[in-house]
Amino acid sequence: MSASPRPRSLRNRLAWFVACLSAGAAAGMVGTWFTDNPYWFLAIPAALAVGWLFVANPDECSPPATRRAGRAPGDKDAP
């Protein structure tokens, strides 16, 4: 049985967010400086999306699973 990875702290997630945001802004500024085209600033959402793919863990977003042994007749989910 493998242990689940430790969830990232808020500080760690904010650091990754700022790093991706900074990388996108830097790419936008450099690209705009070289080409005079403001569309280079679309690198900001692109960098955030790429960062999300590499850093995000969807398991951290789901609530822990709860187990119920049985249902009482008064449950609202009962058939």
Secondary structure as UniProt FT lines:
FT   HELIX           10..35
FT   HELIX           38..42
FT   HELIX           43..55
FT   HELIX           58..60
FT   TURN            73..74
FT   TURN            76..77
//
